[in-house]
Amino acid sequence: MPGAPPSRPGRTITGMSAILLPHHDDGSVDWAGLAGHVERTAEAGLTPAVNMDTGFVQLLDAATKDEVLAIAAAHCDAFVAGAHLDDRAGDPLDLDGYRREVERIEARGGTPIVFPTHGLTALDGDGWVAAHAAIGEGSDRFLAFELGPMFVPYGRIYDLDAYRGLLEVAACVGAKHSSLDRRLEWERLAVRDEVRPDFRVLTGNDLAIDMVVYGSDYLLGLSTFAPEAFAERDRRWAAGDPGFHELNDLLQYLGFFTFRDPVPGYRHDAAMFLRLCGRIGSDRIPDGAPRRPDSDRDVLRDIAERLDAMVAGAGA
């Protein structure tokens, strides 16, 4: 693996946070809790991203996804939302379905992020780029999403030639990269700098959140635990404050702990963390979603208290 590229101190980081969809003890969606979480995230300075994996998008029906969009539109000025389709292995690309989802999000004022599907990732590199170009014909601004197969069976990371082609799609203004591989992300940053410097490489690597020091921005599920702490970390980097590293280390510890196998269990940890912090009223998650043991609460409480002390100390 080649060495790391130079860091970029003093850079203003763009942070996007995948929002947890909270639930009541009876399993119903906690709409007030969602609204509050969206507001807090936006007030901290991060862009809320709804109907993502963190928001259990794979388990939501169309009416619930629409209500999530309505809540986001009512409680923040700008948001990202997942353009997600359900399909099966062997299904063809549903381009019309993607266009409908993009239109639904844009009608609420959101920026769509195109989730992978079996049909999309079955395409070769040229076909993958062409599909995004076709989506862009009806959209002024959307995000792409590279998701590795360790997350979903239809995930795929394309080669750099395909990525270079994606950067030529004018309506595609950035792409979330979730390979969990620093080298692949560093390569994308180099291509971005060469071809289209305004394109946003959004790291989705919750196990390497320091990718921001090399020029990545982020769209993370981890930041849903503590958006205020992530915003403070980002402020410190822009200000040249060495305290960035101390806060980043603690947030990374949270990431290592909560994103252990099975990785989707991080959503239950997020619900427990937010409940411990008094942000939501229940740590219930939908039936069928992986759960964490009750013993996680002691570790999460300790991290929450330490983060509170760090962030409060910054404002003292």
N, C-alpha and C positions, 0 to 999 in steps of 0.2 A: 504494500500500500504506500503511495507517495505521501510525503509529509504534508502536514496541514498548511493551508494557505495563510497568509498574514491576517492577523486580526484587524478589525476596523474600529478602533476606539472612537468614542464621541458620536457614533452613528445613532440616529433616531430609529428605534425599532418599532415596526408595526406589529401589534399583537392582536390576534383573533382567538376567541375562546369558545370551544364547543360547549354548549350549555346543557347541563344535566336537566332532564325532565323529571321533576319531583312528583311523588305520588303520596296519597293519604294512606293511612293504615288499612283502609278497606280496598285498596288497589286502584281507586279512581285517581285521575290526574289532579294534582294540586296546582290549579291555575293561578291562584294568588302567589304561591311559592315561586312558580315560573316567572311571573311578572316581576316580582321582587329581585329575583336572581338576574334577570335580563337588565333591570335598571342598575343594580349594583355593578355589574360587569361594565356597562357603558359608562357609568359615572367614574369608574376607576381609570377609564381611558382605553379599554380593550373593545374590539368589535365583537358583539355576540354572534355566534354561529349556531343556528337552531336546526332541528331535524337532521342532526348528525348521528353518528353511532352513539355518542355520549347521550343523546336524546332518545335512544332506543328506536330510531327511525324504521328499522326493519320490522318492528312489532306494531307500527301505527297504521290505522286505516286512514283513508283520504280525509275524512271529516276531522279527525284529530290533528293531522298534519296542517290542515287549513286553520284550525283554531290556534295552533302554535304560531303560525305565520301572523295571524291577527294580533296575538299577544305581543309578539316581537315588534310589529309595526307600531303598536300603540305605546310601547314603553322604551323605545330608543330611536335615535335619528337615523342609524344605519345598521344593517345587519346582513349576514350571510346565511343562506339556507340550502340544505341538501336537496338537489334534484335527483331523487332516488326512485328506482323502478325495481319491481320484483320480476325476476325471470328465472329460467331453469337452464341447466347445461344443455347445449344444443340449440337453444332459441336464437333466432336471428336478431340483429340489432334493431331495436325499436326506436327509430329516429323520431317518429311522430310522438311517441310517449315522452321522450326527452324534451321535445319542443313544448309539449303541454305543461310539463313540470316547470320548465324555465319560465314560461309565460305566467304560470300561477304565482311563482315567487316574485317575478318582476312587477306583477299587478299590485302586490303588497308593498313594493318599494325596496325589496331585498336584492342582493347579488347572489345568483345561483352558483353552486359548486356541483359539477357533474360527477355523480357517484359512478364508480365502475359497475358493470353488469356482466353476466356471461356473454351476452351478445356483443358488447363493446370490446371486451378484452380478448375475444376470440379473433379479432381482426389483427392483421399484420400491422407493422408500424405505419405504413402509408395509409392504410385504411383507418387506423386510429386517428391520425392527423386529419384525414378527410372528414371523419365523423364530427370532430370538434369544429372544423370549418363550416360544416353544414349547420350545426347548432348555432354557430356565430352569425349565420345569415339572418336569423331572427332575433338576435340579442346584441345589445351595445356593449355588454360587459358581463363576463362570467369567469369562473375559476375552473380549472381542471383538477383532477385528483388521481395521483399515482398511489396505489395501495398494494402492498406486498401480499403474496399468497399466505403468509403466516397469519394474516388477519381474517381473510375470507378466501374460500376456495376459488373464487373467480378473480382474485387479485392478480395483478401483473405489473412489473416494472419494465418499461420499454428501454431500448438502447438510446444512446445519445443522438443518433441520427434522427430518430423519431422525436426526441425532445426538442431538437433544433427546429424540426418542422413545426412543432406545436407553437414555438415562439413566433412563427410567421403568421399565426392566426390572430388578426388584429383585435378581435373582440375578447380573446382570452388574455386576461390581464395578470394572471398568476396561476400557480399550480401548487397544491399541497403535495408534499413528497413524503411518503411513509414506507420507506424500505428498511428503516433502522440501520442503515449503512452510511457511515460518515463519508466514505470515499465517493459513493454514488452522488451524494448531495453536494460534496465539494466540486465534483465534475459538472454538475448542473449550474452551480454558481459561476464557474468559469465560462460556460457556454452563454449564460445569461449576460455576463459582463461584456462578452464579445459581441453578441448579436442584438440584445435588447435590454439595456441597463435598467429600464423602468419596470421590467417584468418582475413580479414578486415570487421568489422561491420561498414557499411557506413550509417550514419544517414541521413534520408530523412526528418527529422522533422524540417521544416522551422519555427516552433513555439517554438522550444527549441534548438537553435543552440549551446547552451552551453553543449550539450551532449558530445562534444569533451573533456571536462575536465575529464570525467569518463572513457575515453578510446575508444570512437567511433572516427572514421574518418568520412568523409562526402562526399555525392554527393547531392548537393542542387541546386534548381532552384534560390533561393535567391541570391546566390553568383554571378549570371550572371549580377546583377545590378552593383556590385562594386568588381571585383576580386582582385584589388590591396588592397582594405581595408580588405578583408578576409585574404589575404596573410600576411598583416601587423599584423592583430589580431593573426594569427597562430604563427608568429615569436615572438610576445610578450609572448605567452604562453611558447614556447620552451625556451625563455630567462629568464623566471621567472619575467617578467616585469608586475607589477600590473596594468599598463595601458591597459592590455588585457581586463579587466572588463569594463572599460569605453567605449572602442571601441566595444566590444561585445554587450553592452547595446544599443548603437545607431543602430547597425546592426539588433538587435532584434526588435527594434522599427520599422525599415523599414519592417521587416518580418511581424510583427503584422498588420501593415497598409496594406501592399500589398497582403497578403494571407488571407484577410477577404473573406466572402461569396460574390459572388460565387468565390471559390478559383481559378479556371482557369483564372480569370481576372487578376491575377498577371502578366501574360505575356504582357498584354497591359500596365500595370504600368512599366514593365521592358523596353518596347519600349519607353515610354515617358521619363523615367529616363535617358536612354542612349542617347536619342536625346537631352535632356536638357544639358547633359554633353558633347555634341559635338562628341559623339562616332559613331552615325549613323545619316543619313540624314532625316529619316522619322519615325514617330511612328505608321505607318500603320500596322495592323495585318490582317490575312486572314479573309475573310467573314465567318461568323458563329462562330468565336471565341468571347467569352465574352469580352465586353469593360468596361472601367472605365469612370467615369464622368470627364469632363475637370477640375473640381475643384481639382482633385488629383495632378495636376501639381504644385500647390503652395506648398503643403506638400512635394512632391518629391524634388522640388528645394531646400527647406530649409534643408532637410536631406543631399542632395548631397553637399551643401556648407559646412555643418558641418563635413561630412566625409572627404572632401578635406582638411579642416583645420587640422583635427586630423592626417591624413596620412602625410601631408606635414610637420607638426610639428615634426613627428617622424624622418624625414630625415634632420631636420635643425641642 
